[in-house]
Amino acid sequence: MGLRYTNYHTAPICSASRAALLMGRNPHSIHVGGHVAVPLPVASSDGKIPPAAGTVAANLRKAGYHLNHDLADQAIAMIGSRSAQEPAPPFFLYFATGTAHAPIMPRKNG
């Protein structure tokens, strides 16, 4: 069983795309229309996510999904232990490392 996003739109910057995925909403509707480190003087891009917006994690927790807040070793252990459970409960695991971020620079020639 899995999930297929049929109406997901990415943004050209990580903050907006990540916020949209984690909140399950359009990034402008949760005030992250751009980079959160560079807020703009408009509500759709001020970088302040309204508390009432909720998160995908909070909504999935309410629906009975197993959420894990630990890092890689615990996430791997959790996935491995699922095969011992009957029936295996649904889960949502979002694991984002900083490896895809700056500094992203080409190597100097020579």
N, C-alpha and C positions, 0 to 999 in steps of 0.2 A: 504494500500500500504506500502511496506517496502523495505528493502535492504537485499540481501543475499550475503555474502562474499563467493566466491567460490574458491579463490586462495590466502587466507590470511595465512601467516606463522608467528607464534609468535617467540619471542626471549626469552632467559632465563633471561632477565633482563628488568626492567620496562622502562628505558630510550629508548631502541631500539624499544620495542613493542609500546610504546606510540607515539614515533616519526613516526613510520610506519603508525599507525592509523591516526594521525593528518595530516600527509603529503600525505597519500595515495600512498606511495612509499616504496620500499625495504629500510630498515634502512641503509644499507651500501651505497646505492646510494645518501643518504642525509647526510652522514658522521657521523651517529650515530650507529656504529656497536657494541658499548658497552655502558658503563655508561658515561654520559656526564661529570660527576665530575672526571672521570679518563680517560682523553683523551690519545690516543695512537699516536705515531709519523707516522701514515699512514692516508691518506686522508679519507679512508672509516670509520675511527674510531677517527677522531680528535675532534668530538663533535661540529663542526662549520657548522651548516646547511646553505647551500648556499642560499642567498636571492632569486635567480632565481628559486629555487625549488617550491615556492608557497606553500600554505597550502590547505587542503581540505576545510576549512572555506572560504578562499578567492575564491576558484573555485566555491563553492556552492553559494556564494553571487553573483558572476557574473551570475550564472544560475537562479537567482531569488529566492533562498531559503531565508527564514527568519532566521537570526542568532541572538541569544541572548547572551550577554556577562555578564549578571547579575548572581547572585547566586540563591540558592534554591527557595526562595519565588517568585522571578521574573520568574524563569523557570516554577514553578508550575502554576503561574497565566497565563503565556503565553500558556501553554498546555490547561488549562481550557478555555481560551478565543477562542481557535480554533474552538470549536463547534458552535460558533455564526457566524462564517464567512462562506459565500457561494461563491464559493467553497473554502474549507479550503486550504490555500497555503501550499506547502511542507515546511518542516523546518528541520534543523539539530541542535541538542542540544548535546553538549559534556560537561558533568558536572563531574569533577573528584575531589573528596575530597582527603585530605591527610590521611584519616583513614586507608588506606590499606598499609601504609608505616611505617617505623621504629618509635618507637622501637617495633619490633616484637620479643618478647622473651617469653619463657615459664615462667609461674609463679613458684616461688620458692616453693618447697615442705615444708610443715610444717606449 
